[in-house]
Amino acid sequence: MSVDGWNTVLVLGGIRSGKSEFAESLVTDAPVVRYVATAPEGDPEDTEWATRLAAHRARRPGSWTTEETAADPRRLADVLASAEPTETLLVDDLGGWVTVLLDPDHQPADDVATIAELAEAIRGCAARVVLVSPEVGLSLVPTTPLGRAFTDALGAANRAVADACDASVLVVAGQPVWLKPAATATASATATGPAARATATAPVVASLADAEPTPEVQLPDVLTHTPAATPAPESGNPWAAPTMALPMVATGLVIQPGMELPMPDEYAGPQAVDRLATLDVPGAGLGVLDRVVGFAAATQGTSTPTAWGSVRVLLLHGDHAGGAAAGTVAGESARRAAQARAGRGALARLAAESGASLQVVDAPTSAPIEGQPALTPEQVESALRYGWRLAEQAADAGVELLVLGACGAGTEAAAAAVLAATAGAEPPAVLGRVITESGEIDDAAWMVRCAAVRDALHRTRRSSRGAKDILAELGGGDIAVATGVLLGATARRVPVLLDGPVGLAAGMVSRDLAGQARHWCLLADHGGHPAVRLAADVLGLTPLLDLRLDLGEGANALVALPLLRSVLALSAALPVHPSLGGGDETDPAVDEPESTDPSYADPELGEPEPDFAEPEPAGPGPASTEVDEQPASGWRAG
């Protein structure tokens, strides 16, 4: 669900405010949803009420199950108490529940005790729960005793349920306003790019203001291939200019759940795809790759997007200790990171071919998750800010696309644990097979990884499922840094090309902190990895290709990058078809090209006379066959 860090959420709103639609949007990502209907059927002759109920039923996906509790209001607490951890319950709504509670057929009844039982059931519920309730406290006091009894009982129920829930939100005219966790301050956003959002807010925790400042870690060098390096324009990328006055305290940037970051341009993407149908192409078009054009258009804020020029690869190197790293060779990830720094290996060479810069980032080493948290809360905060600064640095340098990769030991098991905690996945279903250096399948190591994830989930079964809690307990350093990168890139409107379990796990965690982040992500290829496929499905990221590459995280995306660039360049350069008003690039006055070959003979003129002029000696000009080769490992720190 979109608010994955909160186990229980209360959605309040007035009549026709959009509260039910918003609540339904929170559970669209959940694999198992049980809709709990509390309202009675009503008078059979009341067609308007029947129409309302029918509209609610029509919106529910066919995969959802429905349970009615109108016959007995006390049964709602029993449903919550017996729910399974893998379920997601949507209760709609408490107004109908109070109506049944006050019905004379259910009297005498202790309303206060029943409401208290409901609140206690919510606190102890193992499933994720979204409850919808009308907010009637802003209206006039009813003039009838029954009306006053209803508003009093519903107000008491809303207060008790809001206190029991992890989060609450008020929907006003279709716009959600989060009430809990409470924001003690807000920060406005001033957009500078085209079609940017005018304002945005982000919560600040006031208690952090007196904390001791922590020293910032030095960002790693950016490695650029000498022949392909091009200086960034002095003005940078205006579309990636700062969009927010983000909350700051003594410890630096505050990253909290519910941050309102920019969204891509919702109009430019569809306009760009529609424009493709008008281009002068001999065939049917770009096929599924039209999604690349739509994505680039939305993230660039224009219906005619250009190919990404400046690209930076972030390679996150952070190992996971314990059973998560079973089957890996000791020191192999460090060797891969050092290889990339030296400009060797698949990733560095592919980056050089693409003219992309490379930044190798060392993330904190994660403790064995089966026995203890992977990171401390302080390490999580530092890693999130570190990743955000990496994205900020890239945006300031004019980078137009980030490629996210990783090379740590145990990353797949950590990603599987995050997926299990956020999407209810079974670890064996999202853990890929362990392949040894000799190409053999190591089932024993795979079972050790499964056991480590299982034990970690059992250890944290009663822990909070907030984003930072998941990173601290299960995710570890590389996923925490990757999450910060996604959030920072979103704040600066820089798209991110994901590649591998670490980036997708970070995408799952980032939904709690800023749900807008996933809209700035693109997935080129799932690589056949089960965790990537599941996370992509939950995040709504459809892989563009099905090459099943396994060259290492980051390298797979770089293989696809030239194809994506070519598609964007072609869509920007082709004219509109002449039948639709476009100009014809050909000159109709010229039927056939006139040959410039001196040996060309006109049949009516006979054979051409030979040219016996002595040719001049060839110089070292453009016709020279000498090749100025550059070493593939010619990287420099920039």
C-alpha positions in Angstrom: 0.0 0.0 0.0 1.1 3.5 -0.6 1.5 4.4 3.1 3.5 1.2 3.8 5.1 2.6 6.9 1.8 2.8 8.8 0.0 -0.3 9.7 -3.4 1.4 10.4 -4.7 4.6 8.8 -7.9 6.6 9.4 -9.2 8.5 6.4 -11.6 11.3 7.3 -13.7 13.5 5.0 -17.0 15.2 4.4 -19.7 14.1 2.1 -18.5 13.6 -1.5 -15.0 14.8 -0.5 -13.3 11.8 -2.2 -12.4 10.1 1.0 -13.4 6.6 -0.2 -11.6 6.9 -3.5 -8.5 8.1 -1.6 -8.7 5.2 0.9 -9.0 2.8 -2.1 -5.9 4.3 -3.7 -3.9 3.5 -0.5 -4.5 -0.3 -0.9 -4.2 -0.7 -4.7 -0.7 -2.1 -4.3 -1.7 -4.7 -1.6 -1.7 -8.3 -2.9 -4.7 -9.3 -0.7 -7.5 -6.9 0.1 -10.7 -7.6 2.2 -13.3 -4.9 1.9 -15.4 -4.6 5.0 -18.8 -3.1 4.3 -20.5 -1.7 7.4 -23.5 0.2 5.9 -27.0 -1.5 5.9 -28.8 -2.0 2.6 -31.4 0.6 3.5 -34.9 1.1 2.2 -35.5 -0.9 -1.1 -37.4 2.1 -2.5 -34.5 4.5 -1.9 -33.0 4.3 -5.4 -30.5 7.1 -4.7 -29.0 5.1 -1.8 -28.9 2.0 -3.9 -27.1 3.9 -6.6 -24.4 5.0 -4.1 -23.9 1.5 -2.9 -23.6 0.2 -6.5 -21.0 2.9 -7.4 -18.9 1.7 -4.4 -19.1 -1.9 -5.5 -18.3 -1.1 -9.1 -15.0 0.6 -8.1 -13.7 -2.5 -6.2 -11.3 -4.8 -8.2 -12.5 -8.3 -8.9 -9.6 -9.7 -6.8 -10.9 -8.0 -3.6 -13.2 -10.0 -1.2 -16.1 -8.3 0.5 -17.4 -8.9 4.1 -20.6 -7.5 5.5 -20.8 -6.5 9.2 -24.1 -4.5 9.1 -26.0 -7.3 10.9 -23.9 -6.9 14.1 -21.8 -3.8 14.8 -19.7 -5.7 17.4 -18.5 -8.1 14.7 -16.2 -5.4 13.2 -13.9 -5.8 16.2 -13.9 -9.5 15.7 -13.0 -9.2 12.0 -10.0 -6.9 12.9 -8.8 -9.2 15.7 -8.8 -12.3 13.5 -7.2 -10.8 10.4 -4.0 -12.3 9.1 -0.7 -10.4 8.8 -0.7 -10.9 5.0 -4.1 -9.2 4.6 -5.1 -5.6 4.0 -8.5 -4.5 5.3 -10.5 -1.6 4.0 -13.3 -0.6 6.3 -15.8 1.7 4.7 -17.2 3.4 6.7 -17.6 4.1 10.4 -20.6 6.4 9.7 -22.5 3.3 8.6 -21.2 1.4 11.5 -22.4 4.0 14.0 -25.8 4.1 12.3 -26.2 0.4 12.9 -24.8 0.7 16.4 -27.6 3.3 17.2 -30.3 1.3 15.5 -33.1 0.4 18.0 -32.8 -3.3 16.9 -29.4 -3.3 18.6 -30.4 -1.6 21.8 -29.9 -1.6 24.7 -26.2 -1.4 24.0 -23.2 0.3 25.6 -22.0 2.5 22.8 -18.9 3.7 24.7 -17.8 0.2 25.4 -18.3 -0.9 21.8 -16.3 2.0 20.5 -13.5 1.2 23.0 -13.5 -2.5 21.9 -13.1 -1.3 18.3 -10.2 0.9 19.1 -8.5 -1.9 21.1 -9.0 -4.3 18.1 -7.3 -1.8 15.8 -4.3 -1.5 18.1 -3.9 -5.3 18.2 -4.7 -6.0 14.5 -2.0 -7.9 12.7 -3.2 -6.9 9.3 -2.9 -3.5 7.6 -6.1 -1.5 8.0 -7.5 1.5 6.3 -10.7 2.9 7.9 -13.0 5.5 6.3 -15.2 7.8 8.3 -17.2 10.9 7.7 -16.1 14.1 9.5 -19.4 15.7 10.7 -17.9 17.8 13.5 -17.6 20.9 11.2 -21.3 21.1 10.5 -24.1 22.6 12.6 -25.4 20.8 15.7 -28.4 18.7 14.6 -31.8 19.9 15.8 -33.2 16.4 16.5 -32.2 14.1 19.4 -31.4 11.3 17.0 -29.2 13.5 14.9 -27.3 14.7 18.0 -26.9 11.2 19.2 -25.4 10.2 15.8 -22.9 13.1 15.7 -21.9 12.6 19.3 -21.3 8.8 18.8 -19.5 9.3 15.5 -17.3 12.0 17.0 -16.4 9.8 19.9 -15.6 6.9 17.5 -13.5 9.1 15.2 -11.4 10.3 18.2 -10.9 6.8 19.6 -10.0 5.3 16.2 -7.7 8.2 15.3 -5.9 7.7 18.6 -5.5 4.0 17.9 -4.3 4.4 14.3 -0.7 5.0 13.3 -1.8 7.7 10.9 -4.8 9.8 10.0 -5.6 12.0 7.0 -8.4 14.5 6.3 -9.6 14.6 2.6 -11.0 18.0 1.7 -12.3 18.5 -1.9 -10.3 15.5 -3.0 -7.1 16.8 -1.5 -5.5 14.8 1.4 -4.1 16.6 4.4 -2.2 14.4 6.7 -3.0 15.0 10.4 -0.9 12.2 12.0 2.1 12.0 12.2 1.7 15.7 13.0 3.8 18.3 11.1 5.0 21.1 13.4 6.2 23.2 10.5 5.9 23.4 6.8 8.1 24.5 4.0 6.9 26.0 0.7 8.2 25.1 -2.7 8.9 27.5 -5.5 9.2 25.7 -8.8 11.7 26.9 -11.5 11.2 24.3 -14.2 8.4 24.2 -16.8 5.0 22.9 -15.5 6.4 22.6 -12.0 4.4 22.5 -8.9 3.8 25.8 -7.3 4.0 24.7 -3.7 4.9 21.7 -1.6 5.2 20.9 2.1 7.3 18.6 4.2 7.1 17.8 7.9 9.7 18.9 10.4 10.4 17.3 13.7 11.0 20.1 16.1 12.7 17.9 18.7 15.6 17.5 16.3 16.4 21.2 16.4 18.5 21.0 19.5 20.4 17.9 18.4 24.2 18.1 18.0 25.3 18.6 14.4 26.9 15.6 12.7 29.8 15.9 10.4 29.0 15.4 6.7 30.8 12.6 5.0 32.9 13.6 2.0 31.3 12.6 -1.3 33.3 10.3 -3.5 35.1 11.4 -6.7 33.2 11.3 -9.9 35.1 9.3 -12.5 34.8 10.4 -16.1 36.2 8.9 -19.3 38.6 11.4 -20.8 37.5 11.2 -24.5 33.8 11.3 -23.7 33.9 14.0 -20.9 32.0 17.1 -21.8 31.8 20.1 -19.5 28.4 20.8 -18.0 26.7 24.0 -19.1 27.2 26.9 -16.7 23.5 27.3 -16.2 23.1 23.6 -15.3 19.9 21.9 -16.0 17.0 24.3 -15.3 14.5 21.5 -15.1 16.5 20.0 -12.3 16.8 23.3 -10.4 15.9 23.2 -6.7 12.2 23.0 -6.3 11.7 23.2 -2.5 12.8 25.0 0.6 13.2 21.7 2.4 13.1 21.6 6.2 16.5 21.9 7.8 17.7 21.6 11.4 21.1 21.6 13.1 21.7 18.0 11.9 20.9 18.9 8.3 18.1 17.9 6.0 15.0 16.3 7.7 13.7 13.3 5.8 10.3 12.3 7.2 7.3 10.3 6.0 4.7 12.1 3.9 7.1 14.5 2.1 5.4 16.3 -0.8 8.0 16.2 -3.6 7.4 17.2 -7.3 5.5 15.0 -9.7 6.4 14.7 -13.5 4.4 16.8 -15.9 1.1 14.9 -16.2 0.2 16.5 -19.6 3.6 16.4 -21.4 3.9 12.6 -21.4 0.5 11.8 -23.1 1.1 14.7 -25.5 4.5 13.3 -26.5 3.0 9.8 -27.1 0.2 11.3 -29.2 2.7 13.2 -31.2 4.5 10.0 -32.2 1.5 8.9 -34.2 1.9 11.9 -36.4 5.6 11.4 -37.3 6.8 10.5 -40.8 7.8 6.9 -40.3 7.4 4.1 -42.8 6.2 1.6 -40.2 3.8 1.4 -37.2 6.2 3.3 -34.9 8.2 2.6 -31.8 6.1 -0.1 -30.3 6.5 -0.5 -26.5 9.4 2.0 -26.5 6.9 4.8 -26.9 6.8 4.6 -23.1 10.4 5.9 -23.0 9.3 9.0 -24.9 6.3 9.5 -22.6 8.5 9.1 -19.5 11.2 11.5 -20.8 8.6 14.0 -21.8 6.9 14.0 -18.4 10.2 14.2 -16.5 11.6 17.0 -18.8 8.3 18.9 -18.9 8.0 19.1 -22.7 6.1 17.2 -25.4 9.3 16.9 -27.5 11.9 15.4 -25.2 15.5 15.2 -26.1 17.9 12.3 -25.6 19.7 12.3 -22.2 23.1 13.9 -22.7 24.8 13.9 -19.3 24.4 10.6 -17.5 25.9 9.5 -14.2 26.2 6.0 -12.8 26.0 5.6 -9.0 27.5 2.2 -8.0 26.7 1.5 -4.3 29.1 -0.8 -2.5 27.9 -2.0 0.8 28.1 -5.6 2.1 25.6 -7.4 4.3 27.1 -9.7 6.9 25.6 -13.0 8.1 23.5 -15.5 6.3 22.4 -12.9 3.7 25.8 -13.2 2.0 25.9 -17.0 2.0 27.5 -18.3 -1.2 29.5 -15.2 -2.0 33.3 -15.1 -2.3 34.9 -13.0 0.5 36.3 -9.7 -0.9 34.6 -10.1 -4.3 32.4 -7.0 -3.9 35.4 -4.9 -2.9 37.3 -6.1 -5.9 34.4 -5.1 -8.2 34.2 -1.7 -6.6 38.0 -1.2 -7.0 37.8 -2.4 -10.6 35.2 0.2 -11.4 37.2 2.9 -9.8 40.2 1.9 -12.0 38.1 2.1 -15.1 38.1 -1.6 -15.7 35.3 -4.2 -15.8 32.0 -4.4 -17.6 30.4 -1.4 -15.8 33.3 1.0 -16.3 33.7 0.1 -20.0 30.0 0.4 -20.7 29.9 3.8 -19.0 32.8 4.9 -21.1 31.1 3.7 -24.3 28.0 5.7 -23.3 29.9 8.8 -22.2 28.5 8.4 -18.7 30.4 9.5 -15.6 30.8 6.9 -12.8 30.7 7.4 -9.0 31.5 4.6 -6.7 29.8 5.1 -3.3 30.8 3.2 -0.2 27.7 2.5 2.0 27.8 1.3 5.6 28.3 -2.4 6.2 25.1 -4.0 7.4 25.0 -6.3 10.5 23.5 -9.8 10.2 19.7 -9.2 10.0 18.8 -12.6 11.4 20.1 -11.6 14.9 20.1 -7.8 15.1 19.2 -4.6 13.2 21.2 -4.0 10.1 21.9 -0.4 11.0 21.3 2.0 13.9 18.7 4.8 13.6 21.6 7.3 13.4 23.2 5.4 10.5 19.9 5.3 8.7 19.5 9.1 9.0 23.0 9.7 7.8 22.7 7.3 4.9 19.5 8.9 3.7 21.0 12.4 3.8 24.1 11.0 2.1 22.1 9.6 -0.8 20.1 12.9 -1.1 23.4 14.8 -1.3 24.6 12.5 -4.1 21.5 13.3 -6.1 21.9 17.0 -5.4 25.5 17.0 -6.5 24.5 15.3 -9.8 21.7 17.8 -10.4 24.1 20.7 -9.8 26.5 19.3 -12.3 23.8 19.2 -15.0 23.2 15.4 -14.9 20.0 14.6 -16.8 19.8 10.9 -15.9 21.0 8.8 -13.0 21.7 5.1 -13.3 21.5 3.2 -10.0 23.5 0.0 -9.4 25.1 -2.0 -6.6 27.8 -4.5 -6.0 27.6 -5.5 -2.4 27.5 -9.0 -0.9 24.1 -10.1 0.4 22.1 -7.4 -1.4 19.6 -9.9 -2.9 18.7 -11.3 0.5 18.3 -7.8 2.0 16.1 -6.8 -0.9 14.0 -9.9 -0.4 13.6 -9.0 3.3 12.4 -5.5 2.4 9.9 -6.9 -0.1 8.6 -9.4 2.5 8.1 -6.5 4.9 6.5 -4.0 2.5 4.6 -6.2 0.0 3.9 -9.4 2.0 6.1 -11.5 -0.3 7.4 -14.9 0.6 11.2 -14.9 0.8 11.7 -18.1 -1.2 9.6 -16.6 -4.0 11.7 -13.5 -4.4 15.2 -14.9 -3.7 17.1 -15.8 -6.9 19.2 -18.9 -7.2 22.8 -18.7 -6.0 25.3 -19.2 -8.8 28.9 -20.0 -8.0 31.9 -18.6 -9.9 32.1 -21.8 -11.9 28.5 -21.4 -13.0 27.0 -24.0 -10.7 23.8 -23.6 -8.6 24.4 -23.6 -4.9 21.2 -24.7 -3.3 22.7 -24.9 0.2 23.7 -21.2 0.1 20.2 -20.3 -1.1 18.6 -22.1 1.8 20.9 -20.3 4.2 19.8 -17.0 2.7 16.2 -18.0 3.0 16.7 -18.9 6.6 18.4 -15.6 7.4 15.5 -13.6 5.9 12.9 -15.8 7.7 14.7 -15.3 11.0 14.9 -11.6 10.4 11.2 -11.3 9.7 10.4 -13.3 12.8 12.7 -11.1 14.9 10.9 -8.0 13.7 7.4 -9.3 13.5 6.2 -6.8 16.2 8.3 -4.0 15.0 7.0 -0.9 13.2 6.9 -1.1 9.4 7.9 2.6 8.9 10.4 3.3 6.2 13.2 4.1 8.5 12.4 1.1 10.7 12.6 -1.2 7.7 15.9 0.3 6.6 17.3 -0.1 10.1 16.0 -3.6 10.8 16.3 -5.2 7.3 17.4 -3.0 4.5 20.9 -1.9 5.5 23.4 0.7 4.2 23.2 0.3 0.4 19.4 0.3 0.3 19.3 3.3 2.7 21.7 5.3 0.5 19.7 4.3 -2.6 16.5 5.5 -1.0 18.1 8.9 -0.3 19.2 9.0 -3.9 15.7 8.4 -5.1 14.3 11.1 -2.8 16.9 13.6 -3.7 16.6 13.0 -7.4 12.8 13.4 -7.1 13.2 16.7 -5.3 15.5 17.9 -8.2 13.4 16.4 -11.0 16.2 14.1 -12.2 14.9 10.7 -13.6 16.5 7.5 -12.4 17.1 4.4 -14.4 16.8 1.4 -12.0 18.7 -1.8 -12.3 18.6 -4.6 -9.8 17.2 -5.5 -6.4 18.8 -2.7 -4.4 17.2 0.1 -6.5 13.8 -1.6 -6.5 13.9 -2.2 -2.8 14.7 1.4 -2.3 11.7 2.3 -4.5 9.5 0.2 -2.2 10.8 2.0 0.9 10.6 5.4 -0.6 6.8 5.2 -1.0 6.4 5.9 2.7 8.7 8.9 2.6 7.5 10.4 -0.7 5.1 8.5 -2.9 6.1 10.7 -5.9 9.6 9.1 -6.1 8.4 6.0 -8.1 7.1 8.3 -10.9 10.6 9.5 -11.6 12.0 5.9 -12.0 12.4 3.9 -15.2 13.2 0.1 -15.4 14.9 -1.0 -18.6 15.1 -4.8 -17.9 14.1 -7.0 -15.0 16.9 -9.4 -15.7 14.8 -12.4 -14.8 15.2 -11.6 -11.1 12.1 -12.5 -9.1 12.5 -9.7 -6.6 12.8 -7.1 -9.3 9.8 -8.4 -11.1 7.6 -8.3 -8.0 8.8 -4.9 -6.9 8.3 -3.5 -10.4 4.8 -4.9 -10.5 3.9 -3.3 -7.1 5.5 0.1 -8.1 3.8 0.1 -11.4 7.1 0.0 -13.4 6.8 -2.0 -16.6 10.2 -3.2 -17.9 10.9 -1.9 -21.3 12.9 -4.9 -22.5 13.2 -8.6 -21.7 16.9 -9.3 -22.4 17.5 -11.2 -19.1 20.9 -9.6 -18.8 23.1 -10.5 -15.8 26.2 -8.3 -16.1 25.8 -6.8 -12.7 23.6 -4.0 -11.3 24.1 -0.8 -13.4 25.8 -2.6 -16.3 22.5 -4.1 -17.5 20.9 -0.6 -17.7 23.9 0.8 -19.6 23.5 -1.9 -22.3 20.0 -0.6 -22.9 20.9 3.1 -22.6 22.0 3.6 -26.3 18.8 2.1 -27.5 16.7 4.4 -25.3 18.8 7.4 -26.4 18.3 6.5 -30.0 14.5 6.3 -29.6 14.4 9.8 -28.0 16.7 11.3 -30.6 14.6 9.8 -33.4 11.3 11.0 -31.9 12.7 14.5 -31.6 14.2 14.7 -35.1 11.5 13.2 -37.3 9.1 15.6 -39.0 5.3 15.3 -39.1 4.0 13.2 -42.0 3.2 15.3 -45.1 -0.4 14.1 -45.0 -0.8 15.7 -41.6 0.6 19.1 -42.7 4.3 18.4 -42.4 6.8 19.5 -44.9 8.4 17.0 -47.4 12.2 16.9 -47.0 12.7 15.7 -50.6 13.1 18.1 -53.6 10.5 17.1 -56.3 12.4 19.0 -59.0 15.1 16.5 -58.9 14.1 13.1 -60.4 17.5 11.3 -60.2 20.7 12.3 -58.5 23.5 13.3 -60.9 26.5 11.2 -60.5 29.8 12.8 -59.5 31.9 9.7 -60.3 34.4 10.6 -63.1 34.2 7.1 -64.4 30.5 7.5 -65.1 29.8 7.1 -68.8 26.7 8.4 -70.7 25.7 5.8 -73.2 25.1 8.5 -75.9 28.6 10.1 -75.5 30.7 7.0 -75.5 33.5 6.1 -73.1 35.1 8.8 -71.0 38.6 9.9 -71.7 41.2 8.7 -69.2 42.7 11.2 -66.8 46.5 10.8 -66.8 47.1 13.6 -64.4 49.6 12.6 -61.7 47.9 12.4 -58.3 49.3 14.5 -55.5 50.9 12.6 -52.6 48.5 11.9 -49.7 49.0 14.0 -46.6 48.1 13.5 -43.0 44.6 15.1 -43.5 41.2 13.6 -43.0 42.1 10.7 -45.4 44.8 9.4 -43.1 44.3 5.8 -41.9 46.1 6.4 -38.6 43.9 5.8 -35.6 44.3 7.8 -32.4 43.4 5.2 -29.8 42.5 6.0 -26.2 43.0 3.4 -23.5 39.8 1.9 -22.3 40.9 2.5 -18.7 41.7 6.2 -19.1 39.6 7.5 -16.2 40.3 10.6 -14.3 38.8 12.1 -11.1 36.7 15.1 -11.9 
